[in-house]
Each structure stands twice: as structure tokens, then as C-alpha cells.
């Protein structure tokens, strides 16, 4: 295997662990052509970050750390709840606004609720979002462009990043893979996290929409600290300590009642 620096090696170890469920020190040392001591140090570091769990002779998946699902897999999860979250989030968008809408299945439900709006400009990095909004005669749709990541149907990279820099947006509506009070909000894909960070900088208000399954889950790549968001739309499965902490931070909270509780 080609030479990796320590961060690249650790990211690849995480990828292998999630793909296989479990990895061994011996196999990893051979695969990366490094000593077993080096691999043990890598695994210990990743264990301390709660990104995997050390086990005898290796490591296994941390069940509290969500693996990345494809767009198709995500679309089947909590579909009714996502529609309700999408509706509540869309109600926060005002006439005449220019917004950024992140890729994802929950944000696609937001897009579906915006198709009848007037005087609205939406820029997105999501191919699925643009396709949804293409049904509208009155919403102006802009795309970031860039390289297409087929697993999430989202664009990323230098072209996508440059496309944002000549505009000002009133709101960013952002989906996340993980939401943790201490480490912040995150996503599984590094280059998407980079683009999301820039999106946060270009918008006056950051609105995060996510179902409560994402709480206490840490995605490997951090987008921003929780205190940097302005509004959260989620469901009544949100833990009470999150409600209390978000209130202390002055974050606007919109809670949709779950029907399965």
C-alpha cells in the first residue's frame, strides 16, 4: 500500500473498521507497512476519540458512531418524520430570501415544501435538491457545481467552494450526520465538511435540521461547534440535556412531535 501520513492512515483504518466490522493489529501493520506499535498507538488514539473501540488484538466499530449511509438507504429511514421536519424548516424561509440548501434526504423534504414559493433563490450542492426544485416555476435554482459524490449525490471540491464566494445568503439549511454537544456537528466526508464550513461563513443564519437519532453521535469530520448555529429543527426524541444546553446557548429550537414515541 502507498505511504500514508498518520492522519490519512487513521482515516483509512476507520474506513476499514466500518467496512469490515473488526480489524486486527497484525493485519493493519502488514497492510500499511508500519510496526504493530504504531498501529496500536493509532487505535488507542481513535479509541480515545470514541471513533472505534479497542479490542483484544485489534479494534471494532463503535456502535455509538453512525456509519455513513447512502442516499438510497437514508431515504428509507424515518421518511414520514423527515417530511414533517422538512415542512417546519421550510416555514422558516421568508419571501424574498436567498438561501443555501445542503444536500441530503431531510433537506430534500425542505426543498419539496419550497416549490410553490415566490421570489426565492436557492443555491445547493445537492443534485437531488436541484432536481426537486426544478419542478418549480417560481424558485430560482443555482448549483455549486464541482465533483459529484455519487453516494450522497452531492457536489464538493474547489469549484463548489469558489462558487459560494461571490454571494451573500440569509440562511443556510444544513443536514448533519452527527450532533454532539462537546465536539459539534459533523459529517462523514472530509471534503463535504470543508464545503459546509464555508457555507456557514457565507450565511447570516445557520439552520440545522436533523432527526433525534443524530444526537450523541460523532461524525469524524467536524463542521462547526454547536454554539455557531442559530436554529435547530428536530423531533421530540431530543435528550433533555440537549434542550437545556441549547437554551443556555440561545439557540432557537423547533421540536416536531414524534408519533412513534
Secondary structure, 3 states (H helix, E strand, C coil): CCCCCHHHHHHHHHHHHHHHCEEEHHHHHHHHCCCHHHHHHHHHHHHHCCCEEEECCEEEECCCCCCCCCHHHHHCCCHHHHHHHHHHHHCCCCCCCEEEECCCHHHHHHHHCCCCCCCEEEEECEHHHHHHHCCCCCEEEEECCCEEECCCCEEECHHHHHHHCCCCEEEEEECCCEEECCCEEEECCHHHHHHHHHHHHHEEEEEEECCHHHECCCCCEEEECHHHCCEEEEECCCCHHHHHHHHHCCCEEEEECCCCC
